[in-house]
Amino acid sequence: MHSRLLLLLWAAHLYGHAPVLPPVAGPLTVQGSRLLDRAGTPVVLRGINVQPADLKDPAVTFGIIRVRWNLNAVRMPASAEASIIDAALANNLAVVLVGGGEAEWRQWGGNARVLFEIVGAGPLAALRAMGLDGPVIWMGPEIGDPQVVYGARTDLGDSGKVLEPFRGLLGRRPVMATEWGAGGACSEVALVLALLDFENQGISSMATTSGGCEGTEQAVIQWMTGDPGGFGSLRAQAIANAAGGPASPLVPGALMALFVEQLGPERGVSGGFDPQGRLPLELQGTRVLLNGVPAPVLFTSAFQINIQVPFELRPGTLANLQVFGRQVPSNLLPVPVIEAAPELFQDFSNGHVVATNQDGGRNGAGSPAPFGTIVVLYGTGGGLTNGSRITGTAAPAPHPVLLAPSTVAVAGRAAEVLFAGEVPGFVGLVQINVRLPQAIEGAPASPRTVPVVNPAQLLSPAEINLPSSAIHFSWTPLL
């Protein structure tokens, strides 16, 4: 037992969570010991039992099951209302319908992701007589029908007991634990060992979430996501300035990146201005709320969402962050709001900061900035500006100026900040014009690439080309 638990812990540490389960692509078919989808790919159903009477909002609940819990199936009575079954199918879940008769078979039998659970030779024969020749969940001993997945309710207990109903079938026929966690040794170890057995044997399983062993639901979520809060759960460590850098608090008006899992569309989508000049508050089904205030969404994808932090947030407070993807809510995450936390944009292909030289050319290896000239840097997270600003709209002309004074030090000496404010026509983009000091005595004459750093570690390391190896930039608002 101890060796198996160590194996489980090692696997959880290595992978973080189970692989993302793709949607079940019907029609399904049985071939030997495997359940296959329409492409001939083996399918293992991972799901839970649901009671229709317990569903307050089926669309949201099934979305959470599919997206946040990383499951691909649910099991419910065939007598459930059609709207509830439709909601499960709309969220790309396979549905196992228990019981029912001719009316239900005719209504759902043509759906490629619906499986009927049958007890008794009579109902099975009647279903086949109607022309429904696809896989069924058969609750009984082995029979001659080749399109059968053998189901059984399984009890927990010592190692291997959960597999007892399937002895003689494993490796020969596809099987499903239709209600596991409903009895036996209700312990954390028993739950984990059952999950390990299902995984090792490729057994489809439907966990009991009410009236069963306490902790079954949480064990399933932990197993499938590696995260007790659910797949796609927001984490403070995965919120950063959109320009880059480490995890960051929120700054009013700043562009922020939320690194998520399966909370946005599979393919990335960028938002644009509407006829009123505002960015969308919902993009491809993605919404982001901060203290209930919707944040403009500039970009959304399955793994990253970029927003502008509303100007309405007050520094020195905590804001509750929540993401809705296709109506599926994330957890609520309190995030600090501070006055400023700037980062400079950089070219991530080479680590060079995005900067413009005085001659209008892009700063780079072949075009360093001479001493005494003006360099323009670009970032976000500088905080509030003078004048009123409307969240999600482009900065007006003339340039709104940052309220917090900014300084730039070069080789330990103060450089002249000529301007620090937002760029008209852009959202959340800050521009800093800096006059470099005159040449430093003893500095090499040849151009060198030097780091742009911030002593307070508010900026991530980037680089700018200057004719000296001793120049370091820092952009530190005086809070």
Order of alpha helices (4+ residues) and beta strands (2+ residues): alpha-beta-beta-beta-alpha-beta-alpha-beta-alpha-beta-alpha-beta-beta-beta-alpha-beta-alpha-beta-beta-beta-beta-beta-beta-beta-beta-beta-beta-beta-beta-beta-beta-beta-beta-beta-beta-beta-beta-beta
